[in-house]
Amino acid sequence: MTLSEFSISIDKSSSSQLQTMDWENLPFGKVFTDHMFVMEYRDGSWSNPRITPFQHIEMHPAMSAIHYGQSIFEGLKAYRQHDGRLSVFRPDMNAKRFNESAKRMCMPEVPESWLIEAIRSLVKIDSDWVPNKKGYSLYIRPFMFATDAWVGIKPSETYTFMVILSPVGNYYSEPVRVKIEPHYTRAAKGGVGRAKAAGNYGASMYPAKFAQDNGFHQLVWTDAKEHKYIEESGTMNIVFQINNTLITPSEEEDTILRGITKRSILSLASHWGIPVEERKVSVAEIVDALKSGTLQDAFGAGTAATLAHIAVIGYEDEVFHLPALESRELSLRIKNHLDAIKLGEAEDSFGWNALV
């Protein structure tokens, strides 16, 4: 089936929940739009692509996703540009990463053009849900899960692919406090750290809770073997600025998720002539930079927050405070420019916006 033959049936909701929205009190990821996209994989192919009213889904108690964790997802956003047009930020990158996750988890790939068209069609139908408010956007969640009704341990032969939408505000309202994790692990070499698999996030909650109980928002994950090298921060990639250079852990390791927001940040910085280094980043290097005052900035990079400034880094029994937010000229410039590109207020010279 080609993209031109990828015909999506549409069953529009008879009523909208939009009029019940309280835009001043919008929790992240708890409010959903009127419709959703659904498609099933059966007998070796995808079929029945459709948009339906948002509703609960039925599942068999033996559904293999519940028992064996074949479940992957993506996260991206749609924006209302300053002239009223709608755009989705870099959906091609998310489609590519989605299929890399599918391959690693022994799941069928979704043709990239189909995945993008499913997103575009759904956003278009629920276009009134795209916020026209500073700092707000429409979060897009494509996901796939295994549906065989059998508790035998093997890859499922059937799957469901869905897309749901959620209007959201800012993920973090203030700079975050993070703690370098010396014991627990997000991912090990040869594992599924590069895949956006649901189980990765479930496994991270236990150590993250300890950090939260001690006054931190998130953990800085380190390598599984020695805990000497920094990998990610919470559910985001992490970037440091030392001596006017942006430094970030290399994605060559299969323990690190290839971040679309981070790639955008590094591309923008390189375009401006800012030195960028993607390499191993040791805990000792960062702690030394914190102690000597050469660490100018640190921030998480991810879809939900775009760029989350780090205010405090904890390590062992020490707590280090980073420079004041107003002094972080480069990261503020990057964040503001990325926001301007997404909203159509700055030239999209990279071609990142996909108009709906």
C-alpha positions in Angstrom: 0.0 0.0 0.0 1.4 3.4 -1.0 0.8 6.6 0.8 -1.8 7.6 -1.8 -3.6 4.4 -1.1 -3.4 4.8 2.7 -7.0 5.7 3.2 -8.0 6.6 6.7 -11.7 6.2 7.6 -13.1 8.9 9.8 -15.8 8.6 12.4 -16.2 12.1 14.0 -17.4 12.5 17.5 -20.9 13.9 17.9 -19.8 16.3 20.6 -16.6 17.9 21.8 -15.1 18.2 25.3 -13.3 21.3 24.3 -15.8 23.6 25.9 -15.0 22.0 29.3 -11.3 22.9 29.1 -9.8 25.0 31.9 -6.7 26.4 30.1 -5.5 28.1 33.2 -5.2 24.8 35.1 -3.9 22.3 32.5 -2.1 19.3 34.0 0.6 17.7 31.7 -0.7 14.7 29.9 -4.0 14.2 31.7 -6.4 15.9 29.2 -7.1 14.3 25.8 -8.7 15.5 22.6 -11.9 14.2 21.0 -10.4 11.7 18.6 -7.7 9.0 18.3 -6.1 7.1 15.5 -6.1 3.2 15.4 -4.6 0.6 13.1 -4.1 -3.2 13.5 -1.4 -5.6 12.4 -2.8 -9.0 11.4 -1.5 -11.7 9.1 1.7 -9.9 8.3 0.3 -6.5 7.3 -1.3 -3.3 8.7 -5.0 -2.8 8.0 -8.1 -0.7 8.9 -6.5 2.7 9.6 -9.1 4.9 11.2 -9.9 7.9 13.3 -12.5 7.4 15.9 -13.9 9.2 18.9 -11.5 9.0 21.9 -12.6 6.0 23.9 -11.4 3.1 26.1 -9.9 0.1 24.5 -10.7 -3.6 25.2 -7.9 -6.0 26.0 -7.7 -9.7 26.7 -6.3 -10.7 30.1 -3.6 -12.7 28.4 -2.6 -9.9 26.0 1.1 -10.3 25.5 2.0 -6.6 25.9 0.9 -6.8 29.6 2.9 -10.0 30.3 6.1 -9.5 28.2 6.4 -5.8 27.6 6.3 -5.5 23.8 5.3 -1.8 23.9 6.9 1.2 22.4 6.0 4.9 22.0 7.1 8.3 20.7 6.5 11.9 21.8 6.3 15.0 19.6 4.4 18.2 19.5 2.2 20.3 17.2 2.2 24.1 17.5 -0.1 26.9 16.4 2.1 29.3 14.5 1.8 33.1 14.8 -0.2 33.3 11.6 -2.6 30.6 12.7 -1.2 27.7 10.7 -0.5 24.4 12.4 2.8 22.6 12.3 4.4 19.4 13.8 8.1 19.6 14.8 10.3 17.1 13.0 7.8 14.1 12.7 10.2 12.4 10.2 12.7 12.0 13.0 10.2 10.5 15.4 8.9 8.1 12.7 12.4 6.9 12.1 13.1 6.4 15.8 9.8 4.7 16.3 10.8 2.0 13.7 14.2 1.6 15.2 12.5 0.9 18.5 10.1 -1.5 16.8 12.9 -3.4 15.2 14.8 -3.8 18.6 11.6 -5.0 20.3 10.7 -7.5 17.5 7.7 -5.6 16.4 6.5 -4.7 12.9 7.6 -1.3 11.5 5.0 1.3 10.5 5.9 2.9 7.1 7.2 6.4 8.0 4.9 8.1 5.5 1.9 6.4 7.1 2.9 7.3 10.6 3.3 10.9 9.6 0.0 11.0 7.7 -1.8 9.4 10.7 -0.4 12.2 12.9 -1.2 14.9 10.3 -4.8 13.7 9.8 -5.5 13.4 13.5 -4.1 16.9 14.4 -6.1 18.4 11.5 -9.4 16.9 12.8 -8.6 18.1 16.4 -7.0 21.4 15.2 -9.2 23.4 17.6 -7.3 21.7 20.5 -3.9 23.2 19.5 -3.4 25.9 22.1 -2.9 29.5 21.1 -1.1 30.4 24.4 2.5 31.1 25.0 4.4 28.0 26.3 1.5 25.7 25.3 1.4 23.0 22.6 -0.4 19.8 21.5 1.5 16.8 22.7 1.3 13.8 20.3 1.7 10.3 21.5 2.1 7.5 18.9 2.4 4.0 20.4 2.3 0.4 19.6 1.6 -2.7 21.7 1.4 -6.5 21.2 -2.0 -8.0 21.3 -1.7 -11.8 21.1 -4.0 -13.5 23.6 -1.4 -16.0 24.7 1.0 -16.3 27.6 3.7 -18.2 25.6 6.9 -16.3 25.5 7.5 -15.3 21.9 7.1 -12.2 19.8 3.4 -11.4 19.3 1.9 -12.0 15.8 -0.6 -9.2 16.2 -0.3 -5.5 17.2 -2.2 -2.3 17.6 -0.8 1.1 16.6 -2.5 4.2 18.0 -2.0 8.0 18.2 -3.6 10.2 20.9 -3.3 13.9 21.5 -3.1 16.0 24.7 -2.9 19.8 25.0 -0.1 20.7 27.4 1.6 23.6 29.1 5.2 23.8 30.4 6.5 20.5 31.7 8.8 22.2 34.3 7.8 25.6 35.7 11.3 26.3 37.1 14.9 25.0 36.8 15.3 21.5 38.1 17.4 19.8 40.8 19.1 16.6 39.7 21.2 14.0 41.4 24.0 11.9 39.9 23.0 8.2 40.4 25.9 6.0 41.6 24.1 2.7 41.8 20.9 2.1 39.8 21.0 1.9 36.0 18.7 3.1 33.2 20.3 0.9 30.5 23.2 -1.5 29.9 25.2 -2.2 26.8 23.4 -4.6 24.6 20.0 -3.8 26.2 17.2 -1.6 25.0 18.4 1.8 26.1 18.3 3.1 22.6 14.7 2.0 22.1 11.8 4.1 23.4 10.4 1.0 25.1 7.8 1.3 27.9 9.7 -0.9 30.3 12.7 1.5 30.3 10.5 4.1 32.0 8.8 1.7 34.4 12.2 0.5 35.6 13.4 4.1 36.2 10.7 5.0 38.7 12.0 3.2 41.7 15.4 5.0 41.9 13.8 8.2 40.7 11.5 8.1 43.7 14.5 8.0 46.1 15.8 11.1 44.5 12.5 12.9 44.7 12.2 11.9 48.4 15.5 13.7 48.9 14.4 17.0 47.3 15.5 16.3 43.7 13.4 16.3 40.6 15.3 13.8 38.6 18.4 11.6 38.3 21.5 11.9 36.1 22.0 8.4 34.9 25.5 6.9 34.7 26.9 3.9 32.9 25.9 0.5 34.1 29.4 -1.0 34.4 31.3 1.5 36.5 29.0 4.5 37.0 31.9 6.7 35.9 30.3 8.2 32.8 27.2 10.3 32.4 24.5 9.2 30.0 21.1 10.9 30.4 19.1 13.0 32.8 15.8 11.6 33.9 13.7 11.1 30.7 15.9 13.6 28.8 19.3 13.8 27.1 21.7 16.1 28.9 24.0 18.9 27.7 26.7 20.8 29.6 28.5 24.0 28.8 32.1 24.2 29.9 34.5 26.9 28.7 32.0 28.1 26.1 31.7 24.6 24.5 28.6 22.4 24.5 29.4 18.9 25.7 27.1 15.9 25.6 27.4 12.1 25.9 27.9 10.5 22.5 24.9 8.6 21.1 27.3 5.9 19.7 26.6 3.9 22.9 23.5 1.8 22.5 22.5 2.8 26.1 21.5 6.4 25.1 18.2 7.3 23.3 18.9 9.3 20.2 17.3 12.6 21.1 15.5 14.7 18.5 15.4 17.8 20.6 19.1 17.4 21.5 20.0 16.9 17.8 18.1 20.2 17.0 19.9 22.0 19.8 23.3 20.8 18.6 22.5 21.6 15.0 21.5 25.1 15.9 24.6 25.7 18.0 26.9 24.4 15.3 25.2 26.7 12.8 26.0 29.6 15.0 29.6 28.6 15.3 29.4 27.3 18.9 31.9 24.5 19.6 30.1 21.2 20.2 31.6 17.9 21.5 29.8 14.6 21.5 31.9 12.2 23.5 32.2 10.3 26.8 31.5 12.6 29.6 32.9 11.5 33.0 31.3 12.2 36.3 34.7 13.4 37.6 35.0 15.9 34.7 31.6 17.5 35.6 32.3 17.5 39.4 35.7 19.1 38.8 34.0 21.7 36.5 31.4 22.4 39.2 34.1 22.8 41.9 36.3 25.1 39.7 33.4 27.2 38.4 34.0 26.4 34.8 30.7 24.7 34.3 28.6 27.5 32.9 25.4 25.7 32.2 23.7 22.3 32.2 20.3 21.4 30.9 18.0 18.5 29.9 16.8 18.2 26.3 13.6 16.5 25.5 10.2 16.8 23.8 8.1 17.5 26.9 10.3 20.4 28.3 12.3 21.2 25.1 15.2 22.6 27.3 15.0 22.2 31.0 17.6 24.2 32.9 19.4 22.5 35.8 19.7 24.6 38.9 21.4 22.1 41.3 23.5 18.9 40.8 23.9 16.5 43.7 26.7 14.0 43.9 27.3 11.8 46.9 27.0 14.1 49.9 27.7 17.3 48.0 25.2 19.7 46.4 26.4 22.1 43.7 24.5 25.2 42.6 24.8 26.2 39.0 25.0 29.8 37.7 21.9 31.9 37.9 19.4 31.4 35.0 19.7 35.0 33.7 23.5 34.5 33.2 23.0 31.5 30.8 23.0 33.5 27.6 23.6 30.6 25.1 21.0 28.1 26.4 18.4 30.9 26.7 19.2 32.0 23.1 18.8 28.4 21.9 15.5 27.8 23.7 14.1 31.1 22.5 15.2 30.5 18.9 13.8 26.9 18.9 10.5 28.2 20.2 10.5 30.9 17.6 11.1 28.4 14.8 8.2 26.2 16.0 5.9 29.2 16.2 6.9 30.5 12.7 8.4 33.6 14.2 11.9 32.8 13.0 13.0 31.4 9.6 12.8 27.6 9.5 16.1 27.3 7.6 16.5 23.6 8.6 13.0 22.6 7.3 12.0 21.2 10.7 8.3 22.3 10.7 5.9 20.0 8.9 2.7 22.0 8.2 -0.6 20.3 8.8 
